[in-house]
Amino acid sequence: MMATAAFICSNLSAQTFYGTSTFDDITLSAIDTFDNGSEGNGPFSSDLVNFSNYYDDAWGSWNGFSISNMTDNTTAGWGNQYSAYTGSGYNSSNYAVYYPSGLISYSVTNTDLIFDSLKVTNTAYAAISMRDGDAFAKQFGSIYAADGVTVDGTNGEDFFRLWVIGSEYPGGPKDSMEVYLADYRFSDNSQDYILDTWLNVDLTTMNFPIRHIGFRLESSDNGGWGMNTPSYFAIDNVDFHWTTVGLEEIDLSMNVYPNPFNDQLIVNGENGLLELRDLNGKLIHSEELTGNTLIETVTLPSGIYFLQLTNDRGTALQKVIK
């Protein structure tokens, strides 16, 4: 497949580009498996988006985000912590699981990326715990704590709430919105629910453009060690856009093929500086293009890369996938 990019520098207009992080560009080892960061590679990158991950070798534990394609939405307990209650991602197999603290940011530092929306749902672990109760957490709607004896004072009006916290820059002002993953506070008990579908969260309603996202979970079921409800949720399809201010499309072209690629990339285009970078902006290859070239890519790991061609007429940028 051949991909063509065409952009130039100008003060006449701006171009806006849109993308979605679906986690499908992250390869898992098999069907019904997950990656919790145990290889020690740090944050996961999907398209232009970073999802924090920290794995503790000493304890065999993780926090932030794990990537999953698990489909088991019926097995209770911590052993099934990587499954979405929906049994799949939003519109594909891969998705991410959050526990119990993590951040979303953009991975290319010179890209002014703004987040527009994301999809969330319950994990099977949290949902089944709320539905049935377990050794540590109560059954939602019950007046009793997990022991089935102690009256917990909620009168069965339980909730599991996610706060989505957005900021324009690290350490800057924050705005937030609440999303109920379960709500049993209705006077009509038939309206009580545990979220079992993917719910869209519109970030454009916040007070400023959102470039960094954090989360906080709250529950009506709490004990001496904090929240009893498992502090997990699942996330998919993070939508974003970025604008190239002061750019106008003209006839500066670059043809790239194949895309997706395996062992090599062929580039045809105008004379200029050609650079290949990874999602983090690291320079992989650089040369002066004079018409066409072949870049050997057999040693590159699978993922998303960017080819940029620059000369005195402007810049062409093309995303390529291995």
C-alpha positions as CSV (number, residue, x, y, z in Angstrom):
1,M,0.0,0.0,0.0
2,M,1.3,3.5,-0.9
3,A,0.8,6.4,1.3
4,T,1.1,10.0,0.2
5,A,1.7,13.2,2.3
6,A,1.5,16.8,1.1
7,F,2.0,19.9,3.3
8,I,3.7,23.2,3.1
9,C,4.6,26.1,5.4
10,S,2.3,29.2,5.0
11,N,0.7,31.8,7.2
12,L,-2.7,31.4,5.5
13,S,-4.4,28.6,7.3
14,A,-4.3,25.7,9.7
15,Q,-4.9,22.0,9.3
16,T,-6.5,19.7,11.8
17,F,-5.8,16.0,12.0
18,Y,-7.8,13.4,14.0
19,G,-6.8,10.1,15.5
20,T,-8.0,7.3,17.8
21,S,-6.0,5.2,20.2
22,T,-7.6,1.8,19.9
23,F,-4.8,-0.4,21.3
24,D,-4.9,-2.5,18.2
25,D,-1.4,-1.4,17.3
26,I,-0.1,-3.1,20.4
27,T,0.6,-6.8,19.8
28,L,-0.4,-9.3,22.4
29,S,1.2,-12.8,22.5
30,A,-2.1,-14.7,22.0
31,I,-5.8,-14.5,22.1
32,D,-7.3,-14.1,25.7
33,T,-4.1,-12.7,27.2
34,F,-2.7,-9.5,28.5
35,D,0.4,-7.4,29.0
36,N,0.7,-5.9,32.5
37,G,4.2,-4.4,31.9
38,S,6.2,-7.2,33.4
39,E,8.8,-6.9,30.7
40,G,9.7,-3.5,32.3
41,N,9.3,-1.4,29.1
42,G,7.4,1.3,30.9
43,P,4.4,3.2,29.4
44,F,2.4,1.8,26.6
45,S,2.1,3.9,23.4
46,S,-0.9,3.5,21.1
47,D,-0.9,5.8,18.1
48,L,0.2,9.2,19.5
49,V,-0.9,8.5,23.1
50,N,1.0,7.3,26.1
51,F,-0.6,5.2,28.9
52,S,1.4,5.0,32.1
53,N,2.5,1.7,33.5
54,Y,4.7,0.7,36.4
55,Y,5.5,-2.9,37.2
56,D,7.0,-3.8,40.5
57,D,9.3,-6.9,40.2
58,A,9.6,-7.4,43.9
59,W,5.8,-7.7,44.4
60,G,4.8,-8.9,40.9
61,S,2.3,-6.0,40.9
62,W,1.5,-3.2,38.5
63,N,-0.4,0.1,38.3
64,G,-1.4,2.4,35.6
65,F,-2.7,0.5,32.5
66,S,-2.4,-3.0,31.2
67,I,-3.3,-4.0,27.7
68,S,-5.8,-6.9,27.3
69,N,-7.9,-8.9,24.9
70,M,-9.4,-11.1,27.6
71,T,-13.0,-12.2,27.0
72,D,-13.9,-13.9,30.3
73,N,-16.8,-11.8,31.7
74,T,-18.2,-14.5,34.0
75,T,-15.4,-15.5,36.4
76,A,-15.4,-13.7,39.7
77,G,-12.3,-12.6,41.6
78,W,-8.9,-11.0,41.4
79,G,-7.6,-13.8,39.1
80,N,-9.8,-12.3,36.4
81,Q,-8.6,-8.7,36.9
82,Y,-7.7,-8.2,33.2
83,S,-11.2,-8.8,31.6
84,A,-13.7,-6.1,30.6
85,Y,-17.3,-6.8,31.6
86,T,-18.3,-6.4,28.0
87,G,-16.1,-9.3,27.0
88,S,-14.2,-7.3,24.4
89,G,-13.0,-3.9,23.4
90,Y,-15.3,-1.2,22.1
91,N,-15.2,-2.3,18.4
92,S,-12.2,-4.6,18.4
93,S,-10.4,-7.1,20.6
94,N,-7.8,-5.0,22.4
95,Y,-8.5,-2.5,25.2
96,A,-6.8,-1.3,28.4
97,V,-7.4,-2.0,32.1
98,Y,-6.8,0.7,34.7
99,Y,-5.6,0.0,38.3
100,P,-5.5,2.0,40.6
101,S,-3.7,5.1,39.4
102,G,-2.5,6.1,35.9
103,L,-2.1,9.0,33.5
104,I,-2.8,9.5,29.8
105,S,-0.6,12.0,27.8
106,Y,0.6,12.4,24.3
107,S,3.8,10.7,23.2
108,V,5.3,13.1,20.7
109,T,6.5,16.1,22.6
110,N,6.3,18.6,19.8
111,T,2.7,17.7,18.9
112,D,0.0,19.9,20.4
113,L,-2.4,17.0,20.8
114,I,-5.8,17.5,22.5
115,F,-8.0,14.7,23.8
116,D,-11.7,14.8,22.7
117,S,-13.3,11.7,24.2
118,L,-12.8,8.2,25.5
119,K,-14.8,5.0,26.1
120,V,-15.0,3.4,29.6
121,T,-16.7,0.3,31.1
122,N,-16.4,-1.9,34.1
123,T,-14.0,-4.8,34.5
124,A,-15.5,-8.2,35.1
125,Y,-13.7,-8.3,38.5
126,A,-15.3,-5.1,39.7
127,A,-18.7,-5.7,38.2
128,I,-19.2,-9.2,39.5
129,S,-18.0,-8.1,43.0
130,M,-20.6,-5.3,43.0
131,R,-23.3,-7.6,41.7
132,D,-22.7,-10.6,44.0
133,G,-20.4,-9.3,46.8
134,D,-17.3,-11.2,47.8
135,A,-15.1,-11.7,50.8
136,F,-14.0,-8.1,50.9
137,A,-16.7,-6.1,49.2
138,K,-20.4,-5.8,49.7
139,Q,-23.2,-6.7,47.3
140,F,-24.5,-3.4,45.9
141,G,-28.1,-2.7,46.9
142,S,-27.7,-4.6,50.2
143,I,-27.9,-2.8,53.6
144,Y,-25.2,-5.1,54.8
145,A,-21.4,-5.0,54.6
146,A,-19.4,-7.9,53.0
147,D,-19.8,-10.0,56.1
148,G,-23.6,-10.1,55.5
149,V,-24.3,-9.2,59.1
150,T,-23.0,-5.6,59.8
151,V,-25.5,-2.9,58.7
152,D,-23.2,-0.5,56.8
153,G,-25.3,2.6,56.8
154,T,-25.8,3.0,53.1
155,N,-29.4,1.7,53.1
156,G,-28.4,-0.1,49.9
157,E,-27.9,3.2,48.0
158,D,-24.5,2.3,46.6
159,F,-22.4,3.7,43.8
160,F,-19.1,3.2,42.0
161,R,-17.9,6.5,40.5
162,L,-15.1,7.4,38.2
163,W,-13.7,10.9,38.1
164,V,-12.0,11.9,34.8
165,I,-9.6,14.7,35.6
166,G,-8.2,16.8,32.7
167,S,-5.5,19.4,32.6
168,E,-4.0,21.6,29.9
169,Y,-0.4,21.0,31.0
170,P,1.3,19.1,33.9
171,G,0.7,21.0,37.2
172,G,-1.8,23.3,35.6
173,P,-5.4,24.0,36.4
174,K,-7.7,20.9,36.4
175,D,-11.3,20.3,35.4
176,S,-13.2,17.0,36.0
177,M,-16.3,15.1,35.3
178,E,-18.0,12.2,37.1
179,V,-18.9,9.0,35.4
180,Y,-21.0,6.4,37.3
181,L,-19.8,2.8,36.7
182,A,-22.6,1.6,39.0
183,D,-25.5,3.5,40.6
184,Y,-28.0,2.1,43.1
185,R,-29.3,5.4,44.5
186,F,-32.5,5.5,42.5
187,S,-35.9,5.6,44.4
188,D,-37.1,3.1,41.7
189,N,-34.8,0.1,42.2
190,S,-35.5,-1.0,38.7
191,Q,-33.3,1.8,37.5
192,D,-30.2,0.6,39.5
193,Y,-27.4,-0.5,37.2
194,I,-23.9,-1.8,36.9
195,L,-22.4,-0.5,33.6
196,D,-22.1,-3.4,31.2
197,T,-21.6,-1.5,27.9
198,W,-18.9,0.9,26.6
199,L,-19.9,4.5,27.6
200,N,-18.6,7.6,25.7
201,V,-17.0,10.3,27.9
202,D,-17.0,13.7,26.0
203,L,-13.9,15.7,27.1
204,T,-14.8,18.7,24.9
205,T,-17.2,19.8,27.6
206,M,-14.4,20.7,30.0
207,N,-13.3,24.3,30.5
208,F,-10.1,24.1,28.4
209,P,-8.3,21.9,25.9
210,I,-7.3,18.6,27.6
211,R,-3.8,17.4,27.0
212,H,-3.3,15.2,30.1
213,I,-5.8,12.9,31.8
214,G,-5.9,11.4,35.2
215,F,-8.5,9.4,37.1
216,R,-9.9,8.8,40.6
217,L,-12.3,6.1,41.7
218,E,-14.8,6.4,44.5
219,S,-17.2,3.9,46.0
220,S,-19.9,3.8,48.7
221,D,-18.3,0.7,50.1
222,N,-15.3,1.6,52.1
223,G,-13.4,0.1,55.1
224,G,-10.4,0.7,57.3
225,W,-8.0,0.2,54.3
226,G,-9.9,2.4,51.9
227,M,-12.3,1.4,49.1
228,N,-13.6,-2.2,49.2
229,T,-14.9,-2.2,45.6
230,P,-12.0,-3.4,43.3
231,S,-10.4,-0.2,41.9
232,Y,-10.4,-1.1,38.2
233,F,-12.1,0.0,35.1
234,A,-11.5,-0.6,31.3
235,I,-10.9,2.0,28.7
236,D,-10.8,2.0,24.9
237,N,-10.9,4.4,21.8
238,V,-9.3,7.5,23.1
239,D,-10.1,10.2,20.4
240,F,-7.8,13.1,19.9
241,H,-6.8,15.8,17.4
242,W,-4.0,18.2,16.7
243,T,-3.7,21.3,14.6
244,T,-0.7,22.4,12.5
245,V,-1.1,26.2,13.0
246,G,0.1,28.2,10.0
247,L,0.2,25.4,7.5
248,E,-1.5,25.3,4.2
249,E,-1.6,22.2,1.9
250,I,0.4,22.5,-1.3
251,D,2.3,20.4,-3.7
252,L,5.2,19.2,-1.5
253,S,4.7,15.4,-1.8
254,M,6.2,12.2,-0.4
255,N,5.1,8.7,-1.4
256,V,5.8,5.9,1.1
257,Y,5.3,2.2,0.5
258,P,4.5,-0.4,1.6
259,N,2.4,0.8,4.5
260,P,2.1,-1.2,6.8
261,F,5.8,-2.3,6.2
262,N,8.0,-5.2,7.3
263,D,11.7,-5.3,6.3
264,Q,12.0,-2.1,4.3
265,L,10.4,1.3,3.4
266,I,10.6,2.9,0.0
267,V,10.2,6.6,-0.2
268,N,9.8,8.8,-3.3
269,G,9.6,12.6,-3.0
270,E,11.2,16.0,-3.5
271,N,14.8,16.6,-2.5
272,G,15.1,17.4,1.2
273,L,16.0,16.1,4.7
274,L,14.2,12.8,5.4
275,E,13.8,11.6,9.0
276,L,12.3,8.5,10.5
277,R,11.2,8.8,14.1
278,D,9.4,6.6,16.6
279,L,6.4,7.6,18.7
280,N,8.6,9.2,21.4
281,G,10.3,11.4,18.8
282,K,13.6,9.3,18.8
283,L,15.4,9.7,15.5
284,I,15.8,6.3,13.9
285,H,17.1,7.2,10.4
286,S,18.1,10.5,8.7
287,E,19.4,11.2,5.1
288,E,19.2,13.7,2.3
289,L,16.6,12.5,0.0
290,T,17.3,13.0,-3.7
291,G,14.3,11.6,-5.5
292,N,14.0,8.1,-3.9
293,T,15.5,5.8,-1.3
294,L,15.1,2.5,0.4
295,I,15.3,2.3,4.3
296,E,16.1,-1.1,5.8
297,T,13.7,-1.7,8.7
298,V,14.1,-5.4,9.5
299,T,15.5,-4.6,13.0
300,L,12.7,-2.2,14.0
301,P,10.1,-3.5,16.5
302,S,6.5,-3.4,15.6
303,G,4.8,-0.1,16.2
304,I,4.0,3.3,14.8
305,Y,6.6,5.6,13.2
306,F,6.7,8.9,11.4
307,L,8.5,9.9,8.2
308,Q,9.2,13.6,7.8
309,L,10.5,15.3,4.7
310,T,11.7,18.9,5.0
311,N,13.0,21.4,2.4
312,D,12.7,25.1,1.8
313,R,9.2,24.8,0.5
314,G,7.7,23.1,3.6
315,T,7.3,19.8,5.5
316,A,5.6,16.5,4.6
317,L,4.7,14.2,7.5
318,Q,3.5,10.6,7.1
319,K,2.6,8.0,9.7
320,V,3.8,4.4,8.9
321,I,3.1,1.2,10.8
322,K,5.1,-2.0,11.2
